[in-house]
């Protein structure tokens, strides 16, 4: 299995242009600013890219708990649950990619 090489990443590339390798990642910790502050980070195509990049059973974790965000995740095939948030946040979201049957 090929190891991550930070030199393979163009830090100036827009997130909309970056494609994750399909079915490769166990977990994505998505720590973007919220949808009000950075709406482009929460676009359905970016969420789909993350879904496609996760292996079956892979997990997405984020502090975002907005209803529309959770509905978008469900529409892509994620199982979604709300968890108690850290101090200062009422809740956070954990979603995992269902195993294909």
N, C-alpha and C positions, 0 to 999 in steps of 0.2 A: 504494500500500500504506500502510495506516495505521500510524503510528509508535506505539511504546509510550509511554503516559502514566502515570507513577507515581500520579497522582491517581485513576486508574481502579481501583486496587487497595485494598481494605479490609484493612488490616493486622490487624484484629481478627477477620476471618473465619476460621473453622476450615478447615483444609486439606480435610477431608472434604466441605465444602460448596462448595469452589471448583472450577469446571469450566474446564479449558483449552479454548480454541477448537480445533476439530477440524482436523487436518492443517495446522497453522500453523508449528510450530517445527522448526528444524534440529537443535538439541541441547538436552538438559536435563542440567545438572550437579546431581545430587541429593546434597546434602551434609547429610543429616539424621544425627542420632545413630543408632547401630546399633539393630537390632530388639530387643535386650534392654532398652535404655534408653528407647526410644520406639516401642513395638510398633505404635501406631496409625498411624505414618508409613509403615509397610511393608505395610499392608493391601492385599489384591489389588485392591480398588476404586480405591485411589489409584494403584497401578501401572497399572491399565487406563486411568485418566484420562490418565496420562502417555503411554501407548501411543497413545491416540486423538488426543492433541494433537500428536504428532510427524508430520511429513510422511513419505511413503515414503522409506526410506533414512536417516531421522533417527536420531540417536544419543542414548542415555542413558548417562551415566558416573557412577559412584559408588565410594566406598571400600569399600562393603559387599561381602563375598565369601561370605556364608553360602549353604550349599547350597539351603535352602528358598527363599530369595530368587531364586536363579538358576532353580530349577524353576518358580517362579511366573512369572518373566519368559518362559520358554520356553512355558508354557501359554497365555500371551497372544499369542504369535506372534513374540516377539523372537528374533533370533539372538543368542547369548550367548557371550562369551569372557572368560577370565581374563587379566589383565595383571599384570606385576610391579608391586607397590605402591611408594609413596614410602618414604623412610627411616622405619622403625618399623612399616610395614605389609607383610605378606608378599605380598599380592596385592590387586587391585581388579577391578572388573567394568566391561566395556563391552558394551553391547547396542544393536542397531540394529533398526529396524522394517523388516521385509521389504517389498519393493515388492509391491503387490497385482497378481495376474496376471489 
